[in-house]
Amino acid sequence: QVQLVESGGGLVQPGGSRRLSCEASGNIFSINAMGWYRQTPGKERELVALSPWGGMLTYADSVKGRFTISRDKNAVYLQMNSLKPEDTAVYYCYFHQARNDYWGQGTQVTVSS
């Protein structure tokens, strides 16, 4: 089993910045992927950024140039800059290995003045 603990959500003004963190623990294999998804009421959960092991970093078109995903061992981070109201969502840490998906509990990011 893998456990994911997220932090960093909160209220931020448009144009502001926020940094999300996620730490994975448990039965972690060497080859895995970590990333971030987000979801708002009435919409499907969507990929924000993904960092596969040894693979290409990917970003949703809506966040390219504003968000940056990075990893440090079993932690993944999401630096969010130039935030917009449409970025408001619950952000979920994502972990994948051996055909298994794991999800964090979600952290609320609200962009509003």
C-alpha positions in Angstrom: 0.0 0.0 0.0 1.0 3.6 -0.7 0.0 6.6 1.3 0.0 10.1 0.0 0.0 13.2 2.2 -0.7 16.6 0.7 -0.3 20.1 1.9 -0.1 23.7 0.6 -3.7 24.5 -0.4 -5.4 27.7 0.6 -6.8 31.0 -0.5 -4.7 33.1 -2.9 -5.4 36.2 -4.9 -5.5 36.2 -8.7 -2.0 36.6 -10.0 -0.6 35.1 -6.8 1.4 31.9 -6.2 1.1 28.7 -4.2 3.2 25.6 -3.8 1.7 22.2 -3.2 3.6 19.3 -1.7 2.9 15.6 -1.6 4.9 12.9 0.2 4.5 9.2 -0.7 5.3 6.5 1.7 4.7 2.7 2.0 5.5 0.0 -0.5 7.1 2.1 -3.2 8.8 0.6 -6.2 11.7 2.1 -8.0 9.7 2.9 -11.2 6.7 5.0 -10.6 5.0 8.2 -11.7 3.7 11.1 -9.6 1.6 14.0 -10.6 -1.3 16.3 -9.8 -4.9 16.3 -10.8 -7.6 18.7 -10.0 -11.4 18.7 -9.9 -14.2 21.2 -9.5 -17.9 20.4 -8.8 -19.7 19.2 -12.0 -16.5 18.5 -13.9 -14.3 15.5 -14.4 -11.0 15.2 -12.6 -8.4 16.5 -15.0 -4.6 16.0 -15.2 -2.6 19.1 -14.3 0.9 17.8 -14.4 2.6 14.4 -14.5 6.2 13.3 -13.8 6.9 9.7 -14.9 10.0 8.0 -13.8 12.6 8.8 -16.5 9.9 10.2 -18.7 8.8 13.5 -20.2 7.1 16.0 -17.9 3.6 16.8 -19.1 1.3 19.7 -18.3 -2.2 20.5 -19.2 -2.4 23.3 -21.8 -4.2 25.5 -19.4 -1.3 25.6 -16.9 1.7 25.6 -19.2 4.1 28.4 -18.5 2.5 29.0 -15.1 2.8 25.7 -13.1 6.0 23.6 -12.6 6.1 20.1 -11.3 9.2 18.7 -9.6 10.2 15.6 -7.7 12.6 14.8 -4.9 12.8 11.1 -4.1 9.2 10.2 -3.1 7.9 13.7 -2.9 6.3 15.7 -5.7 5.7 19.4 -5.7 3.6 21.8 -7.8 4.6 25.4 -8.0 1.7 27.4 -9.2 2.3 31.0 -10.4 0.0 33.6 -12.0 -3.0 31.9 -10.5 -6.4 32.5 -12.1 -9.9 32.1 -10.7 -10.4 29.2 -13.0 -7.6 27.4 -11.2 -9.8 27.1 -8.2 -10.2 23.4 -7.5 -9.4 20.5 -5.2 -6.0 19.3 -6.1 -5.1 15.7 -5.8 -1.7 14.1 -5.6 -1.4 11.1 -7.8 0.9 8.1 -7.6 1.1 5.2 -10.1 3.1 2.0 -10.0 2.6 -1.6 -11.1 -0.7 -0.8 -12.7 -2.0 0.6 -9.4 -3.3 4.2 -8.9 -3.2 6.0 -5.5 -4.7 9.3 -4.6 -4.1 11.9 -2.0 -7.0 13.2 0.1 -7.1 16.4 -1.9 -6.3 20.0 -0.9 -8.4 23.0 -1.8 -7.0 25.8 -3.7 -9.2 28.9 -4.0 -8.2 31.8 -6.3 -10.3 34.8 -5.5 -10.0 38.5 -4.6 
